[in-house]
């Protein structure tokens, strides 16, 4: 009798225990472990949104600040110089600004903003999705204006030659006022984009 009872009783750590397929714990008896996993994933998603949003806000603010400096300091200062000097300075600025740091910030801002929008959509954060998408649309509009107007006029200025060639006054007239006006527009757009991102940070 004792021998048969021992044979019919499964061993605590025998093959019958190892053959069980399933989670390493009973989700009904230990629901707190599943809750801990959900909380960890939720906290990681919140941190990712905060980091990407912070990067987007800082980078967009830096771009807006750069354009603002041109509107309120650089262009007013160059207004007082002669035509060849104005053209030469702008030509040098157009070359110097194409560096890795500027491109990292200028292109990184919309990437970080788009990433924030995707993470907010995945997590179901509808409250912050609207201002983030608005910030992205404003920034893309600013990028389009920069490409269509400011960069195009920069290229035309470069093709005029050193100091504007034989007629620097005409080159300056075609460049200065239109370029300054479009720079003001892109300053306002990028500032509005940064404001939307700052508002989103306040909502978190």
Residue pairs with C-beta under 8 A, 6 or more apart in sequence:
10 16
10 17
11 17
25 33
27 33
27 34
45 119
45 122
45 123
46 123
48 119
49 116
49 119
49 120
49 123
49 125
49 128
49 204
50 204
52 112
52 115
52 116
52 119
53 112
53 116
53 128
53 132
53 197
53 200
53 201
53 204
54 201
55 108
55 112
56 109
56 112
56 113
56 115
56 116
56 132
56 135
56 197
57 194
57 197
57 198
57 200
57 201
59 105
59 106
59 108
59 109
59 112
60 109
60 113
60 135
60 139
60 190
60 193
60 194
60 197
61 194
61 197
61 198
62 105
62 109
63 105
63 106
63 109
63 142
63 190
64 187
64 190
64 191
64 193
64 194
66 102
67 183
67 186
67 187
67 190
68 187
68 191
70 183
70 187
71 180
71 183
71 184
71 187
74 93
75 176
75 180
75 183
78 85
78 86
78 89
78 90
79 176
81 89
83 164
83 168
83 169
83 171
83 172
84 163
84 164
84 168
85 163
86 168
86 172
86 176
87 157
87 160
87 163
87 164
87 168
87 171
87 172
87 175
88 162
88 163
90 154
90 157
90 175
91 157
91 158
91 162
94 154
94 157
94 158
109 139
110 136
110 139
110 140
110 143
113 132
113 135
113 136
113 139
113 193
113 197
114 136
116 132
116 200
117 129
117 132
117 133
117 136
120 126
120 128
120 129
120 132
121 129
127 203
128 200
128 203
128 204
131 196
131 197
131 199
131 200
131 203
132 196
132 197
132 200
134 193
134 196
135 193
135 194
135 196
135 197
135 200
136 193
138 189
138 190
138 192
138 193
138 196
139 189
139 190
139 193
141 189
142 186
142 189
142 190
142 193
145 182
145 185
145 186
145 189
146 186
149 178
149 179
149 182
150 179
150 182
150 183
150 186
153 174
153 175
153 178
153 179
153 182
154 179
156 174
156 175
157 171
157 175
160 168
160 171
164 170
164 171
164 172
165 171
